[in-house]
Amino acid sequence: MRVQDLHVLPKFSDGWSYLYVEHCRIDQDARAIAVHDKSGKVPVPCANLALLMLGPGVSITHTAIFTLADHGCLVAWCGEEGVRFYAVGMGETRSAANFLHQARIWADGDLRMGVVRRLYQLRFSEEFDPGLTLRQIRGMEGVRVRDAYARAARETGVPWSGRSYQRDKWSSADPVNRALSAANSCLYGICHAAIVSAGFSPALGFIHTGKILSFVYDVADLYKADVTIPLAFRAAADEEHGLERQVRISCRDEFVSTRLLQRIIPDIQMALMLPKRGAADGAPFDQDAAAPGSLWDPVEGEVEGGCVHPVEAEKAEAEDGSSDP
């Protein structure tokens, strides 16, 4: 693929949300990939795919991984039904500008607090008083989430006794808690793919901290009350068998109907005080991918990389035209 071809790749917001596969073989197929299982061969145009989730029993070739990476599709290795996360590939971003911006405001206490307040504000339909403390805002958020659970339980008739999930006792959880975990797993994957596609770090969270996916949790929490909570309750009410599979299918439909892929990156831009052109879908390709990066300098900030820099004494002589005999 030529460097200029990167400018015409589909944008993240224009792509499909995700594909989950298990017990199959994946290899390269022309400029795309193909999934082989007991029912036959299914070609997948990976240029339009945001996230490929690989469940148990999947074997994938090196060339297929290369093709997926070349088209900007994030690959995640996960557990059965997509409810455990093991490893993830790299996104397509070539520029570190958005990550450096994120790190700069993450490290500044005042700027970080501004991001925290904007992330919470994005969850509410009305403006909250700027004089509210963070503790008060968290209390309001707790009420909002409890109301979302209660409303979903009331509308579906599914009993709700609280959120309960233990990774090592998956089958012991009630259907609605399993549905919530499965739906949130899909949501985390999509948010993770959006974050790395725009060049941000999934680890530098503002509300959440200490986990490698802290920023993923920050972003995913913007959509749970409106997307995954009502979806999980509907799935628990309608499906007795194959619950997790039904949740994954419902997530794909819901992500499309709510235009989730079109919302994530603009919401991140708003929270991190970035102009839209700074984290737009095409922004990672504003540099020549083959060009060397810049070098950090304590005085100038950045200096040109990939070239021979003169010794300071030689540089001074060249500037004044003098030299020792």
Summary of the structure (lengths in Angstrom):
residues: 325
radius of gyration: 23.3
end to end distance: 54.0
largest distance: 94.1
contacts: 956
relative contact order: 0.13
helix: 50%
strand: 14%
